[in-house]
Amino acid sequence: MIMMDWDLSEYEDQNLYDIENQGNPELPMILSWAKKLEIGKKTPLLDLACGTGRTALPLAEAGYSIVGVDLHAGMLEQACRKTPAGADIRWVQQDLTQLRLAELSPLAYMAGNGFQHFLTNEVQDRLLQSIRSVLTTDGILLFDARFPAAEELLQPPVEEYWRTIEIAPDHRCDVYTITSYDPVAQVQHYTTIRRFIEGEKLREERKTTIDLRYTYPQELARMLEANGFELLHLYGGWSGASLQPASLSMVAVCRRA
């Protein structure tokens, strides 16, 4: 299997990743579709770019069978460590553009804006065709991406404070970002700076980089159609709110045509 040359530096500290990424805003919509499709407890749901299992684990706890797929071995190892005995989850390391799974699924989802890691039209097409190949007839795909609003893309390329992560009592991580948008490629280049503070003393500084593709709504609809999907809904977030110019996120619900 050929692995694509992704920049995965943002995902090298899985414990910190779990602290920074908590909550499950996707869960109600995924569960709603699982119920609507009358998916049995032994029929696998596909968690694509599953990471450390943030969404897969509560779905398994709800009684569903999950196949979690990710490229990053360290993320999957963390997911395995977190998996309780008896949970019906299978963790698989594969490139999402080259999926080879033993069983088709009626429902796949990709949360956490994973779609934005696929940076070119060609790679986006390969991703969608690959996902289509592992869905049943009329299978449903749910995925999200940040909405390409001007405020999101036209930030000045200077270091700006983003947020603080509380790691332990008297131990925090202050997070800063530097962004630069390439409007031709529609790719935002991010540098994330994490400064680890104990008491009031700087103990460590880490820098990671990540590139994210921004796709516009009409562009997305055309892309889905060209790759064998029917776009059923395009929401302004996992709550199912309507997409608005001020939306921070968009969530696509599409059917394998």
C-alpha positions in Angstrom: 0.0 0.0 0.0 1.4 3.4 -1.0 1.2 6.0 1.8 0.9 9.6 0.8 3.4 12.1 2.1 1.2 13.9 4.6 2.6 16.4 7.2 1.5 14.7 10.4 3.6 16.8 12.9 0.4 18.2 14.4 -0.5 14.7 15.6 2.7 13.5 17.2 1.6 14.0 20.8 -1.5 11.9 21.2 -2.1 12.6 24.9 -2.0 16.4 24.2 -4.3 15.8 21.2 -6.9 14.2 23.4 -6.8 17.0 25.9 -7.2 19.6 23.1 -10.0 17.7 21.3 -12.8 16.9 23.6 -16.6 16.7 23.1 -18.7 15.1 20.4 -20.9 17.7 18.6 -21.1 15.2 15.7 -22.7 12.4 17.7 -26.4 13.4 17.5 -26.4 13.7 13.8 -24.5 10.4 13.3 -26.8 8.6 15.6 -29.8 10.1 13.9 -28.7 8.8 10.5 -27.8 5.4 12.0 -31.4 5.2 13.3 -32.9 6.5 10.1 -31.0 3.9 8.1 -32.1 1.2 10.6 -28.5 0.0 10.9 -28.2 -3.1 13.0 -25.8 -3.4 15.8 -23.4 -5.7 13.9 -23.4 -3.6 10.7 -20.2 -1.6 10.7 -20.1 2.2 10.7 -17.0 3.7 9.1 -15.1 6.4 11.1 -12.7 7.9 8.6 -9.7 9.8 9.9 -10.8 8.4 13.3 -7.8 9.7 15.2 -7.7 8.4 18.8 -11.4 7.4 18.7 -13.1 10.5 20.0 -16.3 9.7 18.1 -15.9 6.0 17.5 -15.7 5.1 21.2 -19.1 6.7 22.3 -20.7 5.1 19.2 -19.4 1.7 20.2 -20.7 2.4 23.7 -24.1 3.0 22.2 -23.9 -0.5 20.8 -22.7 0.0 17.2 -20.0 -1.8 15.4 -17.3 0.5 14.3 -14.4 0.3 11.8 -12.0 3.2 12.5 -9.5 4.1 9.8 -6.6 6.4 10.1 -3.2 6.9 8.4 -1.3 7.7 11.7 0.0 4.7 13.6 0.4 6.6 16.8 -3.2 7.8 16.8 -4.4 4.3 16.3 -2.2 3.0 19.1 -3.8 5.6 21.4 -7.2 4.5 20.2 -6.4 0.9 21.0 -5.3 1.9 24.5 -8.5 3.7 25.1 -10.8 0.9 23.8 -12.6 -0.9 26.6 -12.8 -4.7 26.6 -15.8 -6.0 24.6 -16.2 -2.9 22.4 -17.0 -3.8 18.8 -14.3 -1.7 17.2 -11.7 -2.6 14.6 -8.9 -0.1 14.1 -7.3 -0.1 10.6 -4.3 1.8 9.3 -4.9 2.8 5.7 -4.7 5.8 3.4 -8.2 7.1 2.9 -7.6 7.6 -0.8 -6.8 3.8 -1.2 -9.4 2.1 1.1 -9.5 -1.7 1.1 -12.0 -3.0 3.6 -13.5 -6.4 4.0 -17.1 -5.2 4.3 -19.2 -2.4 2.8 -20.9 0.0 5.2 -24.2 1.9 4.8 -22.9 4.9 6.8 -19.5 6.6 6.9 -18.5 9.8 8.6 -15.4 12.0 8.7 -15.3 14.5 11.6 -12.8 17.0 12.9 -12.5 18.7 9.4 -10.4 15.8 8.2 -11.6 16.5 4.6 -9.4 19.6 4.6 -6.2 17.5 4.7 -6.8 16.6 1.0 -5.2 19.6 -0.7 -5.8 19.2 -4.5 -8.7 18.5 -6.8 -7.1 15.3 -7.8 -6.6 14.0 -4.2 -10.1 15.1 -3.2 -11.5 13.1 -6.2 -9.4 10.1 -5.2 -10.7 10.4 -1.6 -14.4 10.5 -2.6 -14.0 7.7 -5.1 -12.3 5.6 -2.5 -15.0 6.2 0.1 -17.7 5.5 -2.5 -16.1 2.1 -3.1 -16.6 1.0 0.6 -20.2 2.2 0.9 -23.3 0.1 0.1 -25.8 1.2 -2.6 -27.4 4.4 -1.3 -24.9 4.5 1.5 -24.6 7.8 3.4 -21.4 9.9 3.9 -21.3 12.7 6.5 -18.3 15.1 6.7 -17.4 18.6 7.8 -15.0 21.4 6.8 -14.4 24.9 8.0 -16.5 27.4 6.1 -14.2 29.6 3.9 -15.3 32.9 5.3 -13.2 36.0 4.8 -12.5 36.3 8.5 -11.1 32.8 8.5 -8.8 33.2 5.5 -7.7 36.8 5.5 -5.9 36.8 8.8 -2.6 38.7 8.9 0.5 36.4 8.8 1.6 37.2 12.3 1.6 35.3 15.6 -1.7 35.5 17.3 -3.0 34.0 20.6 -5.6 31.3 20.0 -6.4 29.6 23.3 -5.1 28.1 26.6 -5.2 24.4 27.4 -5.3 23.4 31.0 -3.1 20.2 31.3 -2.9 19.9 35.1 -3.1 22.1 38.1 -0.5 24.9 37.7 0.4 23.5 34.2 -1.0 24.9 31.1 -0.3 25.2 27.3 -0.7 28.6 25.7 -1.4 28.1 22.0 -0.6 30.7 19.2 -1.0 30.5 15.5 0.5 32.0 12.4 -1.5 31.7 9.2 -0.9 32.4 5.5 -3.5 31.8 2.8 -2.7 30.9 -0.8 -5.8 32.0 -2.7 -4.7 30.2 -5.9 -4.3 26.8 -4.2 -7.1 27.6 -1.7 -4.8 26.3 1.0 -4.2 27.9 4.4 -0.7 27.3 5.9 -0.8 27.1 9.7 2.1 27.2 12.1 1.0 26.4 15.6 3.2 27.4 18.6 2.6 25.7 21.9 4.2 27.2 25.0 4.1 24.9 28.0 3.9 26.9 31.3 4.4 25.4 34.8 3.7 28.0 37.5 4.6 31.1 35.5 7.8 29.6 34.0 8.1 28.6 30.3 9.2 24.9 30.3 9.0 24.0 26.6 8.0 25.4 23.2 6.9 23.3 20.3 6.1 24.3 16.7 4.0 22.2 14.3 2.7 22.9 10.8 -0.3 21.9 8.9 -1.9 22.8 5.5 -5.7 22.8 5.1 -7.7 23.1 1.8 -10.7 25.4 1.8 -13.6 24.4 -0.5 -16.5 26.6 -1.3 -20.1 25.3 -1.1 -21.0 25.3 -4.9 -17.5 23.8 -5.6 -18.2 21.1 -3.1 -21.6 20.2 -4.6 -20.1 19.9 -8.1 -17.2 17.8 -6.8 -19.6 15.4 -5.0 -21.7 15.0 -8.1 -18.7 14.3 -10.3 -17.6 11.6 -8.0 -20.8 9.7 -7.7 -22.5 11.3 -4.7 -25.8 13.2 -4.4 -25.6 16.1 -1.9 -28.7 15.8 0.3 -27.9 18.6 2.8 -25.2 21.2 3.4 -25.6 22.4 7.0 -23.9 25.2 8.9 -22.5 22.8 11.5 -23.3 19.5 13.1 -26.4 20.9 14.9 -28.1 20.9 11.5 -28.5 24.7 11.4 -28.8 26.3 8.0 -25.6 27.4 6.3 -25.1 31.2 6.6 -22.4 33.6 5.6 -21.4 33.8 9.3 -21.2 30.0 9.7 -17.9 28.7 11.0 -18.4 25.2 9.6 -20.2 23.3 6.9 -21.4 19.7 7.2 -22.2 17.7 4.0 -24.7 14.9 4.0 -24.5 12.9 0.8 -25.7 9.7 -0.7 -23.8 7.2 -2.9 -25.5 7.7 -6.2 
